[in-house]
């Protein structure tokens, strides 16, 4: 805790009011981690600004008192992206939750970072529009958090990730200056600084306003559930669908273990004896969708699908997607703790990587269930354990390391949408050279020269750039 904590709290209260500054130990416990619960550290203070001007003032105070600070959305991050590694001030943007403008003719909206992802789509829906990025946590995660981690979601396969739908940003630099990149006009000249900011995990500044692209809602959907005896048959179907030139709006896989938890939670009617199921959705103009659905069904059956069901009503479709998007919450029925990984592999490597995951689970005596964005090869193995047992924690970390190493070995990556945060810092040398790190550090220093904003995130230390280090329960020090 900084020696000047009392002065820090007093100055923050004078800016924000006492009800917008938390400092008691019990209050701070809520902010000691995000969805990645294996790393924890309490901040010294949590504040709730409601405007860009207040964010600027908080940042200025932190700089004057040499206190680290970092932004936080809803805390749904799964890689420790908003973990206050060195303590300091957490700026919760949860109260900056206004939809400031919607321009349907020019197809953009302006929102504050605390707007919940699903709120925006629900606001647009009566006019026939929606916000395309739809992370599984969209009922809780914020637009600001989506920007920080460049979130994906089930419909990423067709519509792209968050950066494809962000037109511009207003953000507060770590020195307190306010700048804007992009805006409502498409294709601004010059360097794509908006693209640089999206996915920077709060290390370049704090977004306080976001210009997002809004999309027309599809005229119609066809949503299918393919039931397979084996995971191999399901993953081979994925490769064949893409190979046939079909680009579904979404293509999701759930294996037998996760199906048990999801069915117990939502009673959709999933077959509990199936090895895996695929949720396959096409959307667009009504004309032609039946033909697409028939082609998908034929390919699934050619890969030994036991049956292919169709959601016959919008209510059935919504329940199916609710079951998928809330699958992670249902995992609590399987174990007291879980660790979700976020590797990426080429689609053709899905059968092999899932066999490897199964073997790793056996090696470390761990149950691992799988639910993931199959269409883009973004796997989410969920390792089940009890974090009160130190040996189980050790085995989960070792198993996670092996899974991600294998993703890289077959030509993939260690993250598709959750970000690096603190969890995956040790894996970065598997993907980048020392020269790569040098350039990235120079870029970060251009925005954040003193390193006070979101310190010790994303990039390893200089020594770790030379040799890959083993994963451990720590951030870069």
N, C-alpha and C positions, 0 to 999 in steps of 0.2 A: 504494500500500500504506500503510495507516495506520501512524503512527509507533509506536503501541503494539501492533504485531502480536505481538511476543514475549510480552508480558503476556497478550494475548488468547489465544494458543495455550496458554500455561501454565494459564490459568484454565479453558479448555475441557477440557483434558486432565484436570484435577482433578475435573471433573464427570463426564466420559464415559469416561475411560481413554484411553491413548495409541492403542489400536487403533481408536478411533472418531473420530479427528481426523486429517484429511489436510491437509498444508501444503506438501509438496514440489512444485516446478514440474511434474514429470512426472505426479504424481498429479492435480494440479489441471487439467491439460489436458483430462481426461475431462469436466469440468464447465464448460467454457468456452462451451458452447452446448447447445441441445436439437436437435430435428429440423429447426429453421430454422437452417441452417449459414452463412447469409450474414451473420450478426451474431455476433461472438465476443468474449468478454472473460473472463479467468480470475478466479475468486473468490480471496480471500486465504486462506480456510480452508473446508473442507467437514467437516461433523460428521454423525454418525449416532446421533441419540437413539433410545431404545427405549421411552420412556414420556412421558406428558404432563408429569410432573414435570421430566424432563430438558429437554424443550422450554422449559418456563418458565424454568429456570435459564439456558439458553443465551440466551434473549431478554433476561433481566435483565442478563447480562454485556454483551451487545451495547449495550444502552441505557446502561449505566454508562460504557462506553468510547466511546460515540458512533460505533458501527460499524453500517452497514446490514446487513440480513439478509433472506433470502427462503427459502420452502420449495421443495422439488423432489421430484417423484415419480419416474417412470421416465425422464423426459427425452424422451418421445415427442411433446411439444408441437411444433406446426409454425408457431408465430408468435413464438418467443422469449419465451414466458411465464416460463420459469425462467432466463433470461439474467441473470447478475449484472452489471447495467449499471455500477454504481459499485464493483464488487469486493465486499468484505465477506465475510459468512459465508453459505454455502449450507447449509440444514438438509435433508439428504437423509432422507426418511421411509421409506426402503426397508426398514429393520429393524423398523418398526412394522407387522407383517404378520400379526397374529392375527385370526382370526374369533372374536370374543368371545362371541357368543350367537346362536342361531337359534331363533325362536319360530314354528313352523309354524302353530299354531292362530291366532295373531294376525298372521301373515304379515309378519314383519319380521326383520331380522338386524342385529347391531351389529358393526362391523368397524373395524379401525384403517386409517389412510389408505394404508399401504403394501401392502395386500392387492391382488393382481393381479385385474383384473376377471374374467377367465375362471376363476380359482381359486374365486371365490364360486359361480359357476354350477355348476362341477364338484362342489363340496361339497354343493350343494342337489339335484343331479340325481337321486340315488338315491331321494329322497322325492317326486319329481315336481314340483320347483320350480326356478326359475331367476331370475337378475337380468336384467331386460329390456334396459337400455342395453347396446349391444354395439358400441362403436367398432371400426373395422377393426383397430386396434392392441390389441384386447382381450386377446391373449395376452401382452402386455407392459405395457400401461398400468395405472395404479393407480386405485383408487376415489378416493383423494385428488385425483389429477390430473383425474379425471372431474368431481369436484365443482368444482375450480378453474376449469375451462373450460366447464362445463355441456355435456359431450360428448354427441354424438348417435350416429349409426351407421346401418347399413342398415335396421334395424327401427324407426327413429324415426317413420316415416310413420304407423304404427298405434299405437305404444306410447309415443311422446313421448321427450323428452331426459332427461338425468340429474335435473334439478330435479323432474320428475314422479315420481321414485322415491326421493327423499331426504326422510325424515320428520323428521330432526333432526340437529344437529351439536354436538359439543363442540369448542371452539376456544380457542386462546391468543391473546388480544388483543396488539397490538404493545407494550403497556405491561407485559405479563407476567401479566395477570389471566386466569383461566380462566372461561369462561361456557358455557352450554348454551342452544341454541334448539331448540324442538320436542322430539321424542321419539317413543316408540312409539304415542302416542295420535293419532288422526287429528284434523285441524281444530282445532288449538290456537287459542284466542282471541288477540286483539291483532295487532300488526303481524307480517307474515311475514318475520321476520329470517332464517330459514333460506333463503328465496328470495333475500334480499339477498346472503347469503354465497355461494350457489352461482353460479358464473360471475364472481366478483369477482377471480379470477386471483391470489389470495394477497395482495391489497392491503389486506384488512380484518383479516387474522390468519391463523393456522395451524391447520387442522383436525387434531384428534388422535383423534377418534372420530366415526363416522358411523352413524346409524340409517337403514337402507335398506328400502324396500318390496320384498318378494319375491313372485313371481307363479307361479301354477300353470302348468306346461308345457302347451302346446297338445296336444290329443288327437291331432291329425293335421296333416299339411302337404300342400300340392300346390305343387311348385316347378317352374317352367317356364322354358325358355330360348327367347326369341324371336330369330330371326336375320333381319336386315334388310339390304337393299342400301345404304341411305343412312341417315345420322344423322337427317335430316328425318323419315323414316318412323318411326324409333324414337321420336323426341320427340313426334311427333303421336299416337302410340299412348299415350304417357304421359298427355297431356291428355285423350284420349278415355276412357281407363280411369277417371280421376278424375271426369270429367264424367258418366259413366254411373252414378255412385254406388258404384263398387267401391273399397274401401279395402284394398289389398293390405297384408300384413304388411311387405313390402319390395318395392321397385321400383328396380333399379339398372341403370345403363347403362355399357357399355365400348365405346370406339370401336376402329377397326381397328388403330391403332398400339399401344395398350396390349394388345390381344388377342395380338399377336405375342409380346410379352414374357411374358405370362401363360401362353400355350400352351407356349412353350419351357421355362418353369419347371415346369409342373404336368401337361402332357400330358392335359388334360381332353378334348380333341377339339373345341376351338373352331374354327369355320370361318375360316381366315385371309383369305379373300377377301371376307368380309362387311364392310359399312360400319360396322355397329354391332350389338351384341346387348343384349337386355334380360333381366335376371334378374327374374322375377315370381313372388312367393310369396304364397299365402294360407294361413291357418292357423285352427285352431279345432276345433269339433266335426266329426267325420267326416261326419256327414250334411250335405249341402249343398256340400261342398268340390268335388266333381266338377262340379256345376253352375257354381260360380264359375270353375273352371278352363276349362270350355267357353266361358263368356262372354268370358273374357280371351283365349282362343285366337281366337275369332271377331273380336274387336276388333283384335287384332294382324294377322290376315289381311286384314281390311278396310283396313288401312294398309300392305298389300303385304309383310307378313312372308313371307320365303321359306320358312320352316318354323318350327314351334313344337315344341320337344322337351320331354319331361317326365322329371324325375328319377324313375326307377322304383324305386329302393331308397334307404334312408337313407344308405348309403355314397356313392351318386352325389350325393345332396343335399349331404352334408358336403364332398365334393371340390369341388363347384361353389362353395360358400361359402368354402372355403379358397382357391380361385383368386381370388375377388373380394377377400377380406379381406387377402390377401398380395400384391395387385397392386402396391402401392407399392414393396414390396421387390423385385419383379421388374423394376421400372423401371431398376435398376442394369444390366440387360442392354442398355439402349438408350443410356445416356450416363453419363459419370462423375459428373455432378451433376444435381440437379433441384430445382425450386422448385414447391411445391404451393400453389395458391391455393384460396380457400374462400368464393367469392361465393355469393349467393343471388339468384334472380330468380323472378318469378311463373312458374308452370308453363307458361302459354301463351307465355311469352317464351323458352322453351328453344331452339326452332329458331333464332330470331334471334340469341341470345347465342352459340350454338355457331358460327354462320356468322361472327359478329364475331370470335370467338376465332381461327378459321381465317385470317381476313383479317389479324389482328394478327400471327399467326405468320409469315405471308408478308411483311408489312411489315418486321419485324425479323429476318427470315431465321432463325427459330427453329422447331424441331419442338415441337409441343404435342400431348400425348395427353390423353384425357379419360376419367375413371372417376368416377362420382358418384352421389349419392343423388337419383335422378331424381324420385321421387315427391314430395319436398318442395322441388324446385327448387334444391337445394344442390349447386352445381357445384364440381368439383375439377380444373380444367385444370392439367396438370403440364408445366412448361416445362423442356425438356431443354437442358443446356449443360455447359460445363467451367469451374468457378469459378477455375481457374488462369489463365484468359484474361480480362483486365480488360474488354475490349470486349464479350465475351459477357455478363459480369455486368451491364454498363451496359444492354445491350439487354433482358436479362431483367427488370430493374427497371422499365424504361420500358414494356415490354409488360404487366407485371403491373399497373402503374398504370392503363393504358388499359382493361384487362379489368375491373378493379374499378370504375373510373369509369362504365363502361357498365352494370354491374350496378346501380349506384345510379340512373343515369339512367332505367332502365326500371322503377324502382319496387322495387328489391331492396336488398341490404345487402352489406357487404364481408366479413362472416363469418357462418357458420352454426353452427360448432361448434369451430373451432380457437382462437377468442378473438382479442383485439387484440394482447396482448403488447407487443413493441416494433415488430414488422413493420408494423402497420397504424395506428400512432398518427397518421401524417400524413393518413390517410383520414377520421379522425373528424369533421373539420369539414364533410365532405360530407353527414354524417348528422344533425349536431346543431348547434344555435345556441349563441352565447355564453351565453345564459341557461340552456340545458340543461347546459353545462359547469359553470357556476357552481353549480348544484344538485348535480351529481355530485361536484364537488370538496368541497362542504360535507359531503356524505355520507361521502366518504372521510376527511375530516378528523375526523369524529365518531368513527371507529374508529381512525384512524392519524394523529393530529395532528402528530407529528414527522416523518412521512414516511420513517421508517427501514425499514419493512416493505415489501419489494418496491418499492423506489423507482423512479420514472420509467417506470411501466408504464401502459398503457391510455389515459391522458388526455394531450393535448398541453399544451404550455406556454400561458400566458395569451396570448402574442402569436399563437400558431398557432390560437387559437380564433376570431380575427377573420377571417383569410383562409386558405383552404386552401393548404397548401404541397405542393411536389412530393415524391414518395416518394424516399427516399435511404437509404444504408446507415448509418443512425444511429438511435439512440433519441432520445426527447425530451430535450433538454438544459436 
